[in-house]
């Protein structure tokens, strides 16, 4: 694990960071980029010999992840969030990769957990993400939220066989906080000048999650996720509506 660096962006992640860092002790270098963190994330991370803590500002998810990657000594990057865990089978698979073709990226399936239960529907079940890339050739886009690695026509995209774990929701308060934070960020992207659009978008978000994406098969958790998506859509577009009306 000497040719690839793990890069993590984090803020107030003391609940999940230990499990994350425990899963990547085999890597020689881990960059933990903290942005305005006020809890014990830094002190907990400092106990790991392979972790280098960098503190900087949050400038949107995409741009901040690119800034964090600049501190790695390796060009090959494994990008993780502070609530994600590399499982043993995936770790073994990564250890066999050659990292020779800078046009190659690696896509990994993410298994999302809600209060310790693996969610297989609700839009969370088929979650494939490019997470290994060469920073000389690739980077995240500049999206404030919902960032992703920008590919091109020369990209060789290899899908790995094994998945990693995402502790998406460890408590309900955290879930509500995420909705508030993400809607604040997403509201900056554009404006919505019709409140009818707000209502239709929110209703469709619930219908899509609970019916079309079979959230009903995930029990009460699926219903909570569907309600959360309703709320997220409603408040995102409401904030955009308010931003529009403020200019009238």
RODO-2510 file (C-alpha; in nm, 4 decimals, decimal comma):
residues 248
     n   res          X          Y          Z
     1     x     0,0000     0,0000     0,0000
     2     x     0,2873     0,2380    -0,0751
     3     x     0,1736     0,3598    -0,4195
     4     x    -0,1625     0,4963    -0,3093
     5     x    -0,2657     0,7529    -0,0473
     6     x    -0,6014     0,7658     0,1284
     7     x    -0,7515     1,1149     0,1380
     8     x    -1,0377     1,1937     0,3780
     9     x    -1,2266     1,5187     0,4254
    10     x    -1,3876     1,5516     0,7682
    11     x    -1,5656     1,7810     1,0079
    12     x    -1,6820     1,6810     1,3584
    13     x    -1,6523     1,3110     1,2792
    14     x    -1,5582     1,1708     1,6203
    15     x    -1,8446     0,9163     1,6114
    16     x    -1,7210     0,7425     1,2974
    17     x    -1,3562     0,8325     1,2393
    18     x    -1,2066     0,5544     1,4548
    19     x    -1,3776     0,2751     1,2597
    20     x    -1,2727     0,4450     0,9362
    21     x    -0,9069     0,4819     1,0360
    22     x    -0,8921     0,1320     1,1854
    23     x    -0,9898    -0,0049     0,8440
    24     x    -0,7011     0,1656     0,6598
    25     x    -0,4016     0,1120     0,8888
    26     x    -0,2407    -0,0946     0,6100
    27     x    -0,1950     0,2175     0,3961
    28     x     0,1343     0,3995     0,4357
    29     x    -0,0198     0,7454     0,4062
    30     x    -0,3593     0,8806     0,5076
    31     x    -0,4364     1,2503     0,4619
    32     x    -0,7120     1,3701     0,6967
    33     x    -0,8260     1,7148     0,5879
    34     x    -1,0217     1,8804     0,8692
    35     x    -1,2382     2,1824     0,7975
    36     x    -1,3538     2,3825     1,1006
    37     x    -1,3840     2,0723     1,3180
    38     x    -1,4694     2,1440     1,6831
    39     x    -1,4973     1,7963     1,8382
    40     x    -1,2381     1,5247     1,9163
    41     x    -1,1781     1,4119     1,5580
    42     x    -0,8247     1,5532     1,5486
    43     x    -0,7130     1,4022     1,8798
    44     x    -0,8502     1,0612     1,7870
    45     x    -0,6853     1,0689     1,4450
    46     x    -0,3518     1,1769     1,5913
    47     x    -0,3115     0,8340     1,7528
    48     x    -0,2568     0,6716     1,4113
    49     x     0,1013     0,6721     1,2832
    50     x     0,0007     0,6715     0,9156
    51     x    -0,2363     0,9699     0,9456
    52     x    -0,1301     1,3226     0,8540
    53     x    -0,3800     1,5839     0,9754
    54     x    -0,4239     1,8971     0,7645
    55     x    -0,6556     2,1807     0,8622
    56     x    -0,8165     2,4032     0,6023
    57     x    -1,1346     2,5766     0,4938
    58     x    -1,4419     2,4201     0,3362
    59     x    -1,4955     2,5575    -0,0143
    60     x    -1,7542     2,3085    -0,1393
    61     x    -1,7252     1,9305    -0,1432
    62     x    -1,5618     1,8972    -0,4845
    63     x    -1,3061     2,1766    -0,4490
    64     x    -1,2228     2,0853    -0,0888
    65     x    -1,1510     1,7231    -0,1821
    66     x    -0,9208     1,8445    -0,4590
    67     x    -0,7403     2,0708    -0,2115
    68     x    -0,6967     1,7811     0,0289
    69     x    -0,5497     1,5572    -0,2431
    70     x    -0,2718     1,8085    -0,3060
    71     x    -0,1127     1,7111     0,0275
    72     x    -0,0622     1,3451    -0,0658
    73     x     0,2841     1,2270    -0,1692
    74     x     0,1332     0,9722    -0,4105
    75     x    -0,0482     1,0529    -0,7318
    76     x    -0,2868     0,7609    -0,6827
    77     x    -0,5698     0,8527    -0,4476
    78     x    -0,8308     0,6512    -0,2612
    79     x    -1,0964     0,9062    -0,1681
    80     x    -1,3019     0,8295     0,1426
    81     x    -1,5467     1,0123     0,3633
    82     x    -1,5062     1,0119     0,7388
    83     x    -1,7975     0,7701     0,7858
    84     x    -1,6795     0,5118     0,5312
    85     x    -1,4987     0,1864     0,6063
    86     x    -1,2776    -0,0299     0,3839
    87     x    -1,3826    -0,3919     0,4390
    88     x    -1,1169    -0,6707     0,4514
    89     x    -1,2048    -0,8255     0,1127
    90     x    -1,1867    -0,4871    -0,0579
    91     x    -0,8567    -0,4147     0,1145
    92     x    -0,7137    -0,7387    -0,0231
    93     x    -0,8404    -0,6542    -0,3707
    94     x    -0,6870    -0,3052    -0,3633
    95     x    -0,3537    -0,4553    -0,2596
    96     x    -0,3433    -0,6503    -0,5896
    97     x    -0,3957    -0,3454    -0,8150
    98     x    -0,0977    -0,2358    -1,0275
    99     x    -0,1591     0,1414    -1,0468
   100     x     0,0266     0,1713    -1,3773
   101     x    -0,2254     0,3248    -1,6200
   102     x    -0,2939     0,6868    -1,5252
   103     x    -0,6022     0,6836    -1,7487
   104     x    -0,7589     0,4124    -1,5336
   105     x    -1,0010     0,4805    -1,2506
   106     x    -1,1616     0,2307    -1,0164
   107     x    -1,5292     0,2226    -0,9282
   108     x    -1,6368     0,0690    -0,5965
   109     x    -1,9811    -0,0259    -0,4686
   110     x    -2,0840     0,1495    -0,1481
   111     x    -2,3009    -0,0392     0,1029
   112     x    -2,5068     0,2190     0,2916
   113     x    -2,6078     0,1545     0,6536
   114     x    -2,8919     0,3193     0,8455
   115     x    -2,8669     0,2643     1,2213
   116     x    -2,6463    -0,0450     1,1664
   117     x    -2,8747    -0,2002     0,9029
   118     x    -2,7676    -0,2423     0,5407
   119     x    -3,0194    -0,0606     0,3175
   120     x    -3,0734    -0,2467    -0,0093
   121     x    -3,3376    -0,0226    -0,1683
   122     x    -3,4574     0,3401    -0,1250
   123     x    -3,2051     0,4560    -0,3852
   124     x    -2,9210     0,3395    -0,1604
   125     x    -2,8798    -0,0132    -0,2912
   126     x    -2,6999     0,0370    -0,6230
   127     x    -2,4447     0,2959    -0,5224
   128     x    -2,1331     0,2745    -0,7426
   129     x    -1,8723     0,5502    -0,7148
   130     x    -1,5337     0,6263    -0,8689
   131     x    -1,3083     0,6392    -0,5648
   132     x    -0,9587     0,5483    -0,6877
   133     x    -0,7932     0,7771    -0,9409
   134     x    -0,4642     0,9380    -1,0411
   135     x    -0,4671     1,3052    -0,9429
   136     x    -0,2442     1,4008    -1,2367
   137     x    -0,5223     1,3024    -1,4743
   138     x    -0,8440     1,3331    -1,2728
   139     x    -1,0091     1,5427    -1,0058
   140     x    -1,3484     1,6072    -0,8538
   141     x    -1,5729     1,8585    -1,0234
   142     x    -1,6401     2,1870    -0,8467
   143     x    -1,9912     2,1005    -0,7284
   144     x    -2,0730     2,2396    -0,3865
   145     x    -2,2604     1,9139    -0,3116
   146     x    -2,2997     1,5813    -0,4962
   147     x    -1,9436     1,5954    -0,6249
   148     x    -1,7936     1,3278    -0,8511
   149     x    -1,4749     1,2483    -1,0411
   150     x    -1,4831     1,3954    -1,3910
   151     x    -1,3979     1,1348    -1,6556
   152     x    -1,3109     1,1706    -2,0254
   153     x    -1,3204     0,9683    -2,3461
   154     x    -0,9839     0,8061    -2,2701
   155     x    -1,0868     0,6822    -1,9265
   156     x    -1,0653     0,3126    -1,8478
   157     x    -1,3209     0,2556    -1,5722
   158     x    -1,2636    -0,0682    -1,3798
   159     x    -1,5314    -0,1870    -1,1362
   160     x    -1,3929    -0,3692    -0,8338
   161     x    -1,5584    -0,6879    -0,7105
   162     x    -1,5834    -0,5933    -0,3450
   163     x    -1,7616    -0,3095    -0,1658
   164     x    -1,6990    -0,0678     0,1185
   165     x    -1,9239     0,0244     0,4113
   166     x    -2,0866     0,3623     0,4620
   167     x    -2,2188     0,4486     0,8081
   168     x    -2,4634     0,6900     0,6477
   169     x    -2,6828     0,7376     0,9544
   170     x    -2,5651     0,6609     1,3074
   171     x    -2,8369     0,8630     1,4813
   172     x    -3,1515     1,0459     1,3750
   173     x    -3,0266     1,3876     1,4880
   174     x    -2,7279     1,3447     1,2573
   175     x    -2,9684     1,2638     0,9731
   176     x    -3,1653     1,5833     1,0350
   177     x    -2,8450     1,7858     1,0556
   178     x    -2,7335     1,6497     0,7188
   179     x    -3,0614     1,7569     0,5604
   180     x    -3,0157     2,1097     0,6943
   181     x    -2,6509     2,1357     0,5882
   182     x    -2,6996     1,9916     0,2400
   183     x    -3,0039     2,2068     0,1643
   184     x    -2,8120     2,5179     0,2710
   185     x    -2,5339     2,4305     0,0267
   186     x    -2,7594     2,3141    -0,2575
   187     x    -2,9702     2,6302    -0,2335
   188     x    -2,6710     2,8324    -0,3535
   189     x    -2,6583     2,6632    -0,6938
   190     x    -2,9611     2,8255    -0,8557
   191     x    -3,2964     2,9944    -0,7916
   192     x    -3,6540     2,8623    -0,8091
   193     x    -3,9220     3,1234    -0,8741
   194     x    -4,2358     2,9067    -0,8561
   195     x    -4,3647     2,7606    -0,5306
   196     x    -4,5617     2,5037    -0,7311
   197     x    -4,2250     2,3646    -0,8431
   198     x    -4,1228     2,3390    -0,4770
   199     x    -4,4285     2,1271    -0,3938
   200     x    -4,4042     1,9045    -0,7008
   201     x    -4,0318     1,8388    -0,6511
   202     x    -4,0836     1,7433    -0,2853
   203     x    -4,3774     1,5113    -0,3567
   204     x    -4,1894     1,3400    -0,6372
   205     x    -3,8836     1,2899    -0,4138
   206     x    -4,0958     1,0881    -0,1698
   207     x    -4,2732     0,8935    -0,4478
   208     x    -3,9475     0,8130    -0,6240
   209     x    -3,7786     0,6844    -0,3055
   210     x    -4,0672     0,4940    -0,1485
   211     x    -4,2364     0,3532    -0,4611
   212     x    -4,0066     0,3635    -0,7634
   213     x    -3,6907     0,2772    -0,5655
   214     x    -3,8785     0,0277    -0,3447
   215     x    -3,8140     0,2026    -0,0149
   216     x    -4,1206     0,0240     0,1188
   217     x    -3,9126    -0,2978     0,1194
   218     x    -3,6700    -0,1391     0,3687
   219     x    -3,9382    -0,1229     0,6398
   220     x    -3,9628     0,1778     0,8656
   221     x    -3,6100     0,2834     0,7686
   222     x    -3,7196     0,3087     0,4066
   223     x    -4,0112     0,5295     0,5089
   224     x    -3,7805     0,7562     0,7130
   225     x    -3,5390     0,7856     0,4186
   226     x    -3,8321     0,8725     0,1903
   227     x    -3,9553     1,1400     0,4322
   228     x    -3,6003     1,2736     0,4598
   229     x    -3,5757     1,2991     0,0821
   230     x    -3,9125     1,4803     0,0800
   231     x    -3,7840     1,7248     0,3422
   232     x    -3,4503     1,7659     0,1685
   233     x    -3,6153     1,8459    -0,1626
   234     x    -3,8791     2,0703    -0,0031
   235     x    -3,6330     2,2833     0,1925
   236     x    -3,3743     2,2952    -0,0869
   237     x    -3,6262     2,4344    -0,3333
   238     x    -3,7928     2,6525    -0,0697
   239     x    -3,4583     2,8159     0,0033
   240     x    -3,4047     2,8650    -0,3700
   241     x    -3,7549     3,0159    -0,3902
   242     x    -3,6745     3,2567    -0,1056
   243     x    -3,3489     3,3530    -0,2789
   244     x    -3,5484     3,4271    -0,5936
   245     x    -3,8132     3,6354    -0,4154
   246     x    -3,5498     3,8393    -0,2314
   247     x    -3,4418     3,9841    -0,5645
   248     x    -3,7923     4,1070    -0,6552
***
